[in-house]
Amino acid sequence: GGSRIFETSSVCCWSSPVLATDGRVVATFALYYRTPNAVQPFHRAMVQACLQLSQIAFAHYERDRRIHQLAFYDDVTGLPNRSLFSARARQALELAERQAAPLALLMFDLDRFKTINDAMGHAVGDQLLAELGRLLAPRLRTGDTLARFGGDEFAVLLPGCDLAAARHVGEKLHEALLAPLVLDGGVRQQQSISVGIAVYPQDGEDLDTLLRHADVAMYEAKRAGRRTTRHFIGQMTEGLEQRI
């Protein structure tokens, strides 16, 4: 709450807080003297000018950080959004092509989420999405990416995973939801997901194709009774075209 002078037998330090726009102390600006000394008027003016510049710098940093957060991360769950997921996926696909390595994409959404939203309200729906992200993210490897695309639709990028490994990840996600999700006020909500899998290169060699095929497989999982996982096969597209 203000500038302070700290003295020892050999040094004197004058320390002033750097305040953010909301009043938080985000740093301190310290001026050291070789010997105990009173603060000189010129030094006081210099420190005040440096404090103002520091405040401006921190304000710009906070603004840029917020812009980056809004551009690349989902505001409800804090997970990467579609833009960041797409950038990471394209990089991973380029690496998979060079190394002739597999890569898997999972698409999943919450079963009967619209019913929950309509019955309990969007605030509860947002809590449910945030809790889902918090619960499922630790089930993945460090190099994997869990993203929210919008609504109740999520995607998982699994570099280096073949179909068997991707199925194993899908089972881990289902197992994580065996216990009810705990929302604000102690509300316990039992939830399940439907998962679709597409694997590079057999199910597609570019991101758009893989996402589309994983999405088709996800809806086949819903048609199979929900709380299940399906891998994309060509007949699914034929069946979808017939239904359209």
Salt bridges, closest charged atoms under 4 A:
ASP22 OD2 - ARG24 NE 2.73
GLU62 OE2 - ARG24 NH2 3.99
GLU62 OE1 - ARG65 NH2 3.16
ASP64 OD1 - ARG63 NH2 2.97
ASP74 OD1 - ARG148 NH1 3.00
ASP75 OD1 - ARG66 NH1 3.57
ASP109 OD1 - LYS222 NZ 2.89
ASP111 OD1 - LYS222 NZ 3.10
ASP118 OD2 - LYS114 NZ 2.85
GLU131 OE2 - ARG134 NH2 2.50
ASP144 OD1 - ARG141 NH2 2.63
ASP203 OD2 - HIS231 NE2 2.74
GLU220 OE2 - ARG223 NE 3.67
GLU220 OE2 - ARG243 NH2 3.34
